[in-house]
Amino acid sequence: MSLKEQFDAAVAASKQLPERPDNMTLLKLYGLYKQGSAGDVEGSRPGFTDMVGRAKFDAWAALKGTSTDEAQQQYIDLIESLK
């Protein structure tokens, strides 16, 4: 199974975890997903009134420079650890 197929399977598995992860883990998953599917973050950081958008942007921006393959592998590993 290719890395992309494993990544897609992990994305599907993320919707069926036994319990909802804590917010920090959810942000980590979001950042890894975005980095693994879209690459480095672009655009400007949301304003201070958009706390959720800002947290998501920061989680993704923290992974800047991480390769798509590396981000996908980290996402897969994190989902496996949550099962």
N, C-alpha and C positions, 0 to 999 in steps of 0.2 A: 504494500500500500504506500503510495507516495505521501510526502509530507503534506501536500495540499489536501489530499483525501483524508488524512488523519486529522488535520486542522478542521475541515468541514464536519467530520464526525464528532470532534470535541465541541464544536459550536452547537451541534444538535444535542449532545449530551448535557451541555450547560443548562439547557432548559428543563432537564429532568433530574436535577440533583436532589438527593434526599432531603436537604434543608437549605434554606437561603443563606448564602455566605454573608459575613459581616460587610459593612460598607467599604472598608479599606480593601478587602479582597475583591469586592465588586468593581472598585475603581481600578485595581490592578488588572482584572480580567478585561475591563473596557479598554484600558491603555494598550494591553497586549493585542487585543482583537484589532483595534484600529491600526496599530503599527504593523501587524501581520497582514492586514488586508489593504491598507491604503498608504503605508510608508510614513515618513516623517510628517508631523503636524504642520499645517499651514494656516495662515490667517492670524487674526489678532485674538488675544485673550478676552473672553467675555467680561463685561463690567461687573463691579462689585455687587450689583443687585441680583445677578444671576449666579447664585452660589453653586448650584448643581452643575451648570455649564462650565463654570470656572474650575471646579474640582475635576471634572472630566477632562478638560483641556490640559490641566496640570499633570494629570495621570498619564496622558498621551505624550505630552511634551517631555516628561521625565525619561522617556524611552528614545528620544531623538538620537539618531545615529545607529540604533540597533537594526540589524538586517531583518528583512522580511522573514527569512527562514528561521533566524534565531528567535524572533518574537513568536512565530507560529509554534516552535518547539516548546518555548516557555509556557505558552497558553495551554498546549496539550498536556504538559507535565502538571500544571496547576489544576486543570480540570480532573486529571487522574487522581491527584491527591485529595480532591474534595468528594470523590465518589464514596 
